[in-house]
Amino acid sequence: MYKHLFFDDQRLYVRQGLRREYGVPEAVGSFVDPRYATPYCWCWALRGIDGKVHLLYTGHVQDENGKVFNCFGAAISDDGIAFQLRNTATESGIDNPVTPNQFLAPSTDQGIFNSEIALILEDRQAPPSERYKLLYADMAPWVPTRHVVDSIYTSPDLVKWTLKEGAIWNTEGTEPLTGGFFNPVSGKFTILTRPDFGQRRVAVTETADWYHFTPPELCMQCDSLDDTLAEIYGMPALEYDGWFIGFPHVYSGFAQEIFVKFFGGTMNAQLAYSLNGHHWQRSLRTPFVSGEMLPDGPWKMAYLSSFLREPDGSLLLYVCSSRKEHGAKAEEMMGQSCIHVLRLRADGFIRLSTTGGEEGVLALRETCLQAPRLQINLQAKHATCAIYKFDSRGKEAWRSHEDCIPFSGDSTCWEPQWRSGDLQELVGQLVNIEVKLQDGSLYSIAYDGVPLMGSQSSRYFAKGILPTRERWF
């Protein structure tokens, strides 16, 4: 099905009485490892081959002498919300583990150089032994070379990890915050990374084999619409039903001093979107997730580090948070962090909501229906749907609002019904879909069909020619 998410108005003819706003994630849980502080972008939730949800994270750990260093911990859950520590150290084959739930040995003695995990993702096309990929930022060479070594580990089960010899995911060497997903448009894995160490911008690199990566190409940075001196810290992202959705993390509010852009300041996650995974637009310039939105605050830092799609289509969002501002000493962060779990309804990134008592009206550009299926994600006191012809005679209703059986309530997949008939006889026709709603919000419209714009519609009407999927951008 083709799905309209309303990040912009490109494929709309009408948007009246509807304001664009973010969906609101709901707090559903939290997790704290008593040994680990997780104040930065350091957690990844993945569904394992055992059917469980594995939460893997980098954290500050303090030894008996008060020394703080980075370590890598694991927890496990049946539902992705309530986690228990997992005794992974023995199974991982770690000699002298720091904690029983450690899953990866530091590259140097007790992680003295604060090496970090940048990203963990699933590669379903890989051999079973390399099903999961871990992108690592090894700080050990930094002092002699002023370069980080961005290596790759692989795992069959999220417990036992092996260094992939000769694989470097960023030749310049950089650090988190990183995003990654399989890109069906390019047929490769897309990695969203800082172009170099300390550069708080987002670049795109791709790989088909995890050995060869395209040169990083800049795709996003802060601009004149952002807060003074703000920087994009990085952008986790996912492929989502034909869209690519990113969470650019905006760092701002620090003191303005020469040579200082590290200490102080706060972090929040905004929204961005793409149709090909390479070229990105930012959405509303306000926080989608911030510390103020999290329970049991105040939280100064909020990193939307990971996400997990549920069977009902909703998303679980995993947010690393800290009560301290950016750059606080590691010792000060002990006991001051938490991993919050939020739930976002299916397609709940952006919604078009009615304003006051005014009826909202939204009409799509042309669509060539390929099958009689139409689903609308909305919440409304009253809603109807109409289907109009597209031809030289102008607007004419195939299925009218008056003939539509009204909807009232909350549904992620309302399928409109009409008293005079269904959509079967409209298959192969060019149509315009229009929704009217009162006192509610519209999240998405999905259908089996080909979306068209401009001359594409005229070509089909005159010659029966439809654009290939590559031209659906």
C-alpha positions, 0 to 999 in steps of 0.5 A, a space after each residue: 500500500 502507498 501511504 500518505 504521511 502529512 509531513 508536507 502538502 506536496 500531494 494535496 489539493 486541499 487542506 482547510 481547517 487543519 493545522 499540522 502538529 506532532 503526534 504525542 508519544 506516551 510514556 510507558 516505562 523506564 529502565 535503570 541499570 544500577 551499575 551503569 550511567 547512560 546519559 548519552 545516545 547509548 541504547 539500542 533495542 532489537 528483537 532477537 532470534 529468540 523472540 525477546 527484545 534485547 536492550 544493549 547500551 554503553 554506560 559509565 561504570 565506576 570501579 571500587 577506586 572511583 574511576 569511571 570508564 565506559 562499559 557495555 551492558 545488556 538487558 532483556 524483555 518480553 514486551 520491550 518495556 519491562 527489562 531485566 538485566 541479562 547475565 551475558 558476560 560468561 556467554 560472551 566469552 569476556 575474561 574478567 568482566 566488569 559486570 555480569 551483564 557485560 556483552 562486549 569487551 572494551 578495546 582497551 584496558 577498561 575502556 580507558 579511552 571511552 570507546 563507544 558503540 555508535 549503532 547496532 542494527 539488524 541485517 536480515 540479508 546477511 549470513 546467520 553468523 553476521 545477522 547483527 552489525 555493531 558500529 564501533 568507535 574505538 578511541 584507543 588510537 586517538 592520542 597518537 593519531 588524532 583519529 578514531 577507528 570506526 570498526 564493525 563487529 558482527 553477531 548471530 544472537 546479540 550476545 557473542 560479537 566478533 570483529 569484522 576484520 578490514 571493515 571500517 564504516 567511516 574512514 575519517 573516524 567519528 563518534 555517535 550519534 549515528 543512524 542506519 537502515 536498509 534502504 530499498 530505494 538504493 538496495 544498500 544499507 544507509 548510514 547517517 553519520 557525522 562526517 568527521 570527529 567533532 563535526 556536528 552535522 549529518 552525512 550519508 554513506 552507503 554499503 552493500 557488503 560492509 567493507 566498501 562505503 561511499 564517501 560521506 555526503 553532507 545531507 543536513 546541518 543547522 541553519 538560520 532558523 535554528 537557535 543561536 549556535 545550535 548544532 545537529 548532534 546526529 540523526 537516528 533514522 528508520 525506513 517506515 512504509 516507503 518513507 525514511 524518518 529521522 530524528 535530528 538531535 539539536 544541541 543548543 543553550 550553551 555558553 558563547 565562548 571562544 574555543 568552547 562548544 562542549 560544556 553546558 546546553 541541552 539536547 532535544 530530538 526533532 523530526 525530519 523525513 526523506 523519500 530516498 534516504 539521501 535527501 532530507 527535509 526537516 519538519 516542524 522546528 520544535 522538539 518532538 521529544 525533549 526532557 520536559 516531556 519525560 516523567 520524573 524530571 527535570 531532564 536536561 538531555 534527551 536522546 531518542 536513540 532507538 525505536 522498535 516497531 510493534 505488531 500493531 504498527 505502533 513504535 516503542 521509542 527509547 530515550 536516554 536522558 540525563 539530569 545533567 547538562 551536556 559535558 558534565 563530568 562522568 562522575 557527576 552523571 552516576 545515578 543521574 540518568 535513565 532510559 525512558 520508553 515511549 509509545 507512538 501510535 502507528 503513523 503518529 509522527 505528524 497529524 493534521 488536527 481540526 481547529 476550533 469548531 471548523 470542519 477539516 477538509 483534506 483532498 489528495 492529488 490523483 491516484 490510480 487505484 490498483 486494488 479496492 483497499 483504502 485505510 485511514 488513520 484518524 481520530 474524530 467525532 465525525 468523519 466521511 470520505 468521498 472519491 472523485 473522478 479525474 477527467 476532462 469534465 472536472 470534479 464529479 463524485 464516484 462516491 460522495 460524502 453523503 453516501 459514506 457511512 460516517 465514522 466516529 472514534 479512533 482507528 488506525 485503519 478505518 476502511 470507508 464504506 458507501 451505501 451505493 457500492 464499494 471501490 472494486 469498480 474504481 480499480 484502474 480509474 484515476 480518482 481523488 480521495 477527500 476526507 472531511 472530519 470534525 473535532 479530530 486528527 488525521 494521521 495517514 491515508 493508505 491505499 493500493 494504488 499509484 500516486 500521481 502528480 501533474 503531467 503523470 495524471 494526464 499521461 495516464 488519462 490519455 495514454 494509460 501510462 503509469 510512472 514506475 515506482 522509482 518515479 513516485 517521489 
